[in-house]
Amino acid sequence: MVDKETQINILLCGNPLKFACKTLGVKDMENHTYSEVFTVSKEEIYEYVSINGIPENYSTSRYSMTDGFHFFEEDGVWYTCFRERGYIYDDNFFTNHELGQKYIVNTLLKLSGTGLF
């Protein structure tokens, strides 16, 4: 069994399909669900992030012009958005640190494409 920290990092900023096939020895995911492969709960992921922070595999700069998901903290406020072709979508901010982290974690888990949570 792979430790929970590794699973969390793969789900938040890795490649779950590649991990399942190469590390866990699953031939493909046609006959498996990700819930059979990954054994962490959303609460464990929240707890991990509250202690260790959000992995920075995404843009964490206010001024980044790259496409994709962006998040950053400035003066205790979390900002998030998607940028595509110079346009910003789903622009959010959270003055509550925990709510901001949970929103970012939920977004990263959705982006992983596993359908776990």
C-alpha positions in Angstrom: 0.0 0.0 0.0 1.3 3.5 -0.9 1.4 6.0 1.9 -1.3 8.6 2.2 1.0 11.6 1.7 2.1 10.2 -1.7 -1.5 9.6 -2.7 -2.5 13.1 -1.7 0.4 14.7 -3.7 -0.5 12.7 -6.8 -4.2 13.7 -6.5 -3.4 17.3 -6.0 -0.6 17.9 -8.5 0.3 14.6 -10.2 -0.9 12.3 -12.8 -3.3 9.8 -11.1 -3.7 7.6 -14.2 0.1 7.2 -14.7 0.6 6.6 -11.0 -2.1 3.9 -10.9 -0.6 2.1 -13.9 3.1 2.5 -13.2 3.3 2.5 -9.4 0.4 0.4 -8.3 0.6 -2.1 -11.2 -2.9 -1.5 -12.5 -2.8 -2.4 -16.3 -5.4 0.3 -17.1 -8.4 1.9 -15.4 -11.0 0.3 -17.7 -11.8 -2.3 -15.1 -11.0 -0.3 -12.0 -12.3 2.8 -10.2 -10.0 5.3 -8.7 -11.6 4.7 -5.3 -10.2 1.2 -5.5 -6.7 2.5 -6.1 -6.6 5.6 -3.9 -7.4 5.2 -0.2 -7.4 8.7 1.2 -10.5 10.6 2.2 -11.2 14.3 1.4 -10.9 15.0 5.1 -7.4 13.5 5.1 -6.5 15.7 2.2 -7.8 18.8 3.9 -5.9 18.0 7.1 -2.7 17.4 5.1 -3.1 20.8 3.3 -3.8 22.6 6.5 -0.5 21.4 7.9 1.7 21.3 4.8 0.1 23.9 2.5 -1.1 23.5 -1.0 1.4 22.0 -3.4 2.6 24.6 -5.8 2.3 22.7 -9.1 0.1 25.5 -10.4 0.7 29.2 -10.8 1.0 30.9 -7.5 1.6 34.4 -8.9 -0.7 37.3 -9.3 1.2 38.3 -12.4 1.5 35.0 -14.2 0.2 35.0 -17.8 0.2 31.2 -18.2 -3.1 29.4 -19.0 -4.6 27.3 -16.3 -5.6 27.4 -12.7 -4.0 30.1 -10.5 -4.0 30.6 -6.8 -2.1 32.9 -4.5 -2.2 34.4 -1.0 -1.7 38.0 -0.4 -2.1 39.7 3.0 -4.1 36.8 4.4 -6.5 36.7 1.4 -6.6 33.7 -1.0 -7.2 34.6 -4.7 -8.1 32.0 -7.3 -9.0 32.1 -11.0 -8.6 30.3 -14.3 -6.8 32.0 -17.1 -7.2 31.0 -20.7 -5.9 32.9 -23.8 -5.5 36.1 -21.7 -9.0 36.0 -20.2 -9.8 35.4 -16.6 -12.7 33.1 -15.5 -14.1 32.1 -12.2 -12.2 34.8 -10.3 -12.7 34.2 -6.5 -11.2 35.5 -3.2 -11.5 34.2 0.3 -10.7 36.1 3.5 -11.1 32.9 5.5 -7.9 31.0 5.0 -9.5 27.6 5.6 -12.4 28.2 3.1 -9.9 29.4 0.5 -7.8 26.3 0.9 -10.8 24.0 0.8 -12.0 25.6 -2.4 -8.6 25.2 -4.0 -8.3 21.6 -2.9 -11.8 20.8 -4.3 -10.8 22.5 -7.6 -7.5 20.6 -7.8 -9.3 17.3 -7.1 -11.8 18.0 -9.8 -9.0 18.8 -12.2 -7.4 15.4 -11.4 -10.2 13.8 -13.4 -10.6 10.9 -11.0 -14.1 11.6 -9.9 -13.2 10.5 -6.4 -14.8 13.4 -4.6 
